[in-house]
Amino acid sequence: MKRAGNAMKRLAGACKKWEMRYNKNMTKKEMGILAIIALFVAGLVTFGILTQKEQKDIVRHLEEIENNKPVGEVTLPPDGTDFVSDVPDTIVETTPDTQAPAAPGSSAKLGVYELEISENGFVPSQIVVKKGDIVGLKITARDGKYDFTIPYLEIKMTIEEGETKQGSFRADAEGIFSFECNEFCPSQGVIKGAIVVKE
């Protein structure tokens, strides 16, 4: 902002000097045009300085993508931990595939989120919801038989290849809840994801 102020002062000084030098031959119309041009240039300088921060944020975001860092994702709870109460303030709520009021006169919403599971993992692997909302899950198994478990909430279901199963729960507590496939995973490992409940 200081650079913009200095640039505007220099521009105003140059305009005054030019006006004093050529004032005898300038009409009011020409002076008005000069003033408009000066304001336009000052606006461009100010706009350029204000957008520098946004440009830096975009560059950082692109670097994270190039380095395969997940953007806006939380760290999953460590193995053996199904729930963590710390939720980053910057995390953004996921838009549900379908949404409706949870009940007449209630501010809570019912959001239905579609997940797919395959040997490559869950897609999406993270869902961010608002505390107090009803969370509906539609989970489809793509390339084999899988189980889906949210251990902390004691939700468990088995899904056959090509099948879609549904489940729901009220997001009463803020935190990060891990979900996983650990019994019927074709890759013989554990596939994890997270449901983030934020205030």
N, C-alpha and C positions, 0 to 999 in steps of 0.2 A: 504494500500500500504506500510505503514511503517513496518508492521509485515512481509510482503513478503520480503522487503529489508533486514530486520534483519535475517530472516530465511535463505535467500540466502547467506548472509555474514557468518553465522555460518557454513553452508554447505560447502562453499568455504574454510573456515579456517580448517574444519575437513579434507577435501580432501587434502589440502597442507600438514597438519601434517602426514596424512597417506602416502602421496607420499614421504615425506622426510624419513619416517621410513622404507618404503618398496621399495624405489627407486632403490636400487641395484638389486633387483630380478624382477622388473617390466619391461615388454617389452612395446614398443610404442603401440602395439595393445591393451594391457591391460589398459594402461593409456587412450587411446581413448574410450574404453568401459566405464571406470569409469567416464570420462567427459560426455559421453552421458547419463549415469544414473543420474549424478548430474543435468544436464539440464532438464531431464524429471521430476525429483522430484521438482525442482524449478518451472517448468511450472505448475505442479499440485497444488502447494501451491498458486501460483499467480491466477490460474483459480478459485480455491476455494474462494479466497477473493473477486474476481470480481463478482462471481455469488451470493454472499450473499445478495446483494441488490435485485436481481431478485427473490431470494427465499422469501425474506420478502414481496415483492410485490405480489407474488403468494399466500402466506399465508393470506395477507390482503384481496385479491380478494375472496378467499374461505370463509373467515369469513363474508364478505358482502353477499355472496350467502346464507350461512347458516342462516344469520339474515334476509333474505328476503329483503335486501336493493337492489334497482335497481342499477346496475353497469353501469356507463357511461350515465345515463339518466339525463335530465334536470328537474328542478322543473317547473311544469305547471304554467302559469300565474294565479294569484289569481282570485277568482270568480268575475265576472263583468269586468275582463280585458281580452281582446282578443289577446293582443300583448305585448311582452316585448322585448326591444332592446338588452339586455345583453345576449351574448352567451358565454359559457365557452370555453376557448382556447383548452381544452383537449378533447372536444367532437369529435367523429369519424363519418365520413360520412357513411351513410347507402348504401350498394350495391343495386342498383335497380334490379328488376326482369328482366327487359329488358332495354337495353341502345343503343342509336344511336346518331350520330351527329344531333344537332338541325337544322342546315342548312349547305349547302356546304360552306367551307372556314371559318366557325365559330368555335370558341373554346368552345362554349356552347354545352351542351349535352341534349338530351331528355332522361329522366329516368322515367320508368314506375314502380310504386310501387303497389303491391297488398295488400289490407287490407281486413280483415274479421271483421264483427261486430256480436256480439251475446250478450246474457244477461251477459256474463262474461267480456265484454268490447271489445276494439279494439285490434286486433293482426296484426301487431305490434302496440303498442300504441305511438310509437315515430319514426319519420323518419327524418334523417339528410341529407340535400341536400346542394349543392354548389350554392352560389349566382350567378345569371345570367343564370342558367340552366332552362330548361322547365321541370316541374314536372307533370307527368301523374299519376293519381290515378285510380285504378280499385278496387271498393269496393263491397264486397259480403255480403249480409245479410244471416246469417245462420239459425236462429231459430225464425224469426218473421219479422215484418215490422219495419224499422228504418228510421230515417232521418240522413243525414250527412251535417254538416254545418262548414264552416270556416268563422266565423263572420267578422273578420277583412278584409277578401278579398271578402266578400259578395257572397260566393259560397254556394249553398244549393241544395240538392237533396233528394228525397225520394226513398227508396229502398225496394221493396217487398221481402218477404221470398224466398230465393233461387235465387234471381235475382242479377246480377252484373251490376253496372253502372260505367261509366267512366267520368272523368273530368280532366282538366289540367289548369295550370297557370304558368307564368314566375316568378321565384324567384328573384324579383328585390331588395328587402330590406332584410338586415341581421336582424335576430331576431328570437323569438320563437312565433309561431302562434298557438293558441289553435284550435283544431277541436273537435266537439262534436255531440252527439245525445241528443236532449232535448225535442222533441215533441212526437215522436213515439217509445219511449223506453219501452219495455215490463216490465222492472223492475220499472217503474214509477219514475225513477230518471234521472240524467244526466250522460252520459258516456263521458269521455274526453280523449283526446290524444294531441300530439303536433307535428307540423312540424317545424324543426329547420333549418334555413337558415344561413349558415356560409360563411365567406369570403374564 
